Amino acid sequence: MKQSSTKETLLLLLKKNNTLTISELAEKVGISEIAVRKHIHDLERQKLVQARQVRQSVGRPLNYYELTEKGQHTFTSHYESFSVELLKDIESLYGKPMVYDLLKQRAERLKKEFQTQMPEEDFHQRVEKLAHIQEQNGYMVELEKNNDYSYTLKQYNCPIWNIARNYQGMCGQELRVFSNLLEDSKVVAEQSMVSGEACCAFQITHKSE
């Protein structure tokens, strides 16, 4: 998809925030509401964005804009669609347990690859390294330090979202990979894009806390 830089920015904002109004988008982009409305209407015509009306206590309902499924797919690779089709073929030939065995093997491979890159001891360095690896892999990561013992890792994009939507066990496998890499920590999944939330969020707490 070839979009102007402004449209790409609007799509990215909706990706990261889930839903926003015209005025909120205008404030974040730094252009007029009229200009934002024009871009949003173009994206609606392309079926990348849709409006959802929310009733207000006073006055007319307010339009909140969000990505459509097609809009979500602009952040995923064409290779992912091929991967889903391939997994579906394997499922039809050998059954769903075979697919989950393959996904489990993938998780083990990723864990071993990540382990070679992780610092050995320091809790903070290990969490920061995990965030860096995920960012390099296209997950659009934000890492928030809550205190000396706790972080929140947010992933605003999932390169394997379509696979995870079809085979939801992948989300649990990702959590196990994180937990194994951060053995000195407790990792809890708090939000999931597969469940319709704006990002996948993980609470990472050092066990000494």
C-alpha positions in Angstrom: 0.0 0.0 0.0 1.4 3.4 -1.0 0.1 6.2 1.1 1.2 9.8 1.7 3.2 10.3 4.9 0.3 11.9 6.6 -2.0 8.9 5.9 0.7 6.6 7.1 1.0 8.6 10.3 -2.8 8.4 10.8 -2.8 4.7 10.3 0.1 4.3 12.7 -1.7 6.4 15.4 -4.8 4.3 15.1 -2.7 1.2 15.3 -1.1 2.3 18.5 -4.1 3.9 20.1 -6.9 1.6 18.9 -9.5 4.3 18.5 -9.2 8.1 18.2 -11.5 11.0 17.3 -10.7 13.5 14.6 -9.7 16.2 17.1 -7.4 13.8 18.9 -5.8 12.8 15.6 -5.4 16.4 14.6 -3.7 17.3 17.9 -1.3 14.4 17.6 -0.4 15.0 13.9 -0.3 18.8 14.3 -2.6 19.6 11.4 -6.2 21.0 11.1 -9.2 18.9 11.8 -10.4 19.7 8.3 -7.2 18.2 6.8 -7.4 15.1 9.1 -11.1 14.6 8.1 -10.1 14.6 4.4 -7.4 12.0 4.9 -9.7 9.9 7.1 -12.4 9.9 4.5 -9.9 8.8 1.9 -8.9 5.9 4.2 -12.5 5.0 4.8 -13.1 4.8 1.0 -10.1 2.4 0.9 -11.7 0.4 3.7 -8.7 0.8 5.9 -10.5 2.8 8.6 -14.0 2.7 10.0 -16.0 5.0 12.3 -17.7 3.8 15.5 -20.3 6.1 17.1 -20.1 6.5 20.9 -23.0 8.2 22.7 -22.2 11.2 24.9 -24.0 12.3 28.0 -24.7 15.6 26.3 -25.0 16.3 22.6 -24.7 14.1 19.5 -22.8 10.8 19.4 -19.1 11.2 18.7 -17.3 9.3 16.0 -14.2 7.3 17.0 -12.1 5.9 14.2 -10.3 2.6 14.2 -8.5 0.3 11.7 -10.6 -2.3 9.8 -9.3 -5.8 9.4 -7.9 -4.7 6.0 -6.2 -1.8 7.8 -4.6 -4.2 10.3 -3.2 -6.2 7.4 -1.3 -3.2 6.2 1.1 -3.8 9.1 1.6 -7.5 8.4 3.7 -9.1 5.8 2.5 -10.9 2.7 4.6 -13.8 3.9 2.3 -14.1 6.9 -0.7 -14.8 4.6 1.4 -17.5 2.9 2.3 -18.9 6.3 -1.4 -19.1 7.4 -2.3 -20.9 4.2 0.6 -23.3 4.6 -0.5 -24.1 8.2 -4.1 -24.6 7.1 -2.8 -27.1 4.5 -0.8 -29.0 7.1 -3.9 -29.0 9.4 -6.1 -30.5 6.7 -3.5 -33.2 5.9 -2.3 -34.1 9.4 -4.6 -32.4 11.9 -4.4 -29.4 14.2 -2.1 -31.1 16.8 0.6 -31.2 14.1 0.3 -27.5 13.6 0.7 -26.8 17.3 3.7 -29.1 17.4 5.3 -27.0 14.6 4.5 -23.8 16.4 5.9 -25.2 19.6 9.1 -26.1 17.8 9.3 -22.6 16.4 9.0 -21.2 20.0 11.9 -23.4 21.2 14.0 -22.2 18.2 13.3 -18.6 19.0 14.1 -19.1 22.7 17.5 -20.5 21.8 18.2 -17.7 19.4 17.3 -15.1 21.9 19.3 -16.7 24.7 22.5 -16.2 22.7 21.8 -12.4 22.7 20.8 -11.9 26.3 23.1 -10.5 29.0 23.8 -13.0 31.7 22.9 -11.3 34.9 21.5 -7.7 35.1 17.7 -7.7 35.2 17.4 -4.3 33.6 19.7 -5.1 30.7 17.9 -8.4 30.0 14.5 -6.6 29.8 15.9 -3.9 27.6 17.6 -6.4 25.4 14.3 -8.3 25.0 12.5 -5.1 24.0 15.3 -4.3 21.5 15.0 -7.8 19.9 11.3 -7.5 19.6 11.6 -4.0 18.1 14.1 -5.3 15.5 11.6 -8.1 14.7 8.9 -5.5 13.8 6.7 -5.5 17.0 6.7 -1.7 17.5 7.8 -1.9 21.1 7.4 0.6 24.0 9.1 -0.2 27.2 7.9 1.6 30.4 9.9 1.4 33.6 7.4 1.3 36.5 10.0 1.1 39.3 13.4 -0.6 40.1 11.7 -4.0 40.0 9.0 -3.7 37.3 8.6 -2.9 33.6 5.6 -2.9 31.2 6.5 -4.1 27.7 4.0 -3.0 25.0 3.9 -4.3 21.5 1.8 -2.3 19.1 2.3 -4.5 16.0 2.3 -8.2 15.6 4.0 -9.5 12.4 2.3 -12.9 13.0 -1.1 -11.4 14.0 -3.0 -13.4 11.4 -1.4 -16.6 12.5 -2.1 -15.8 16.2 -5.7 -15.1 15.3 -6.1 -18.5 13.7 -4.0 -20.4 16.2 -4.3 -18.6 19.5 -1.9 -20.9 21.2 0.9 -18.8 19.7 0.2 -16.1 22.3 0.8 -18.5 25.1 4.0 -19.7 23.5 5.3 -16.1 23.3 4.6 -15.6 27.0 6.5 -18.8 27.8 9.5 -17.7 25.7 9.6 -14.4 27.6 9.3 -16.2 30.9 12.1 -18.6 30.0 14.4 -15.8 28.9 13.7 -13.8 32.0 14.0 -16.6 34.6 14.5 -14.2 37.4 11.2 -12.4 36.7 7.5 -13.0 36.6 6.0 -12.2 33.2 2.2 -11.7 33.0 0.2 -11.0 29.8 -2.2 -8.1 30.5 -3.5 -7.2 27.1 -3.7 -8.9 23.7 -4.3 -7.6 20.2 -6.0 -10.9 19.3 -8.6 -10.0 21.9 -9.2 -6.7 20.2 -7.0 -4.5 22.4 -4.6 -1.8 21.0 -1.5 -3.7 21.9 -0.1 -6.8 23.6 1.1 -5.7 27.0 3.3 -7.7 29.4 4.0 -6.9 33.0 7.6 -8.0 33.9 8.4 -8.0 37.7 11.7 -9.1 39.2 11.1 -12.0 41.6 13.0 -10.2 44.4 10.1 -7.6 44.6 
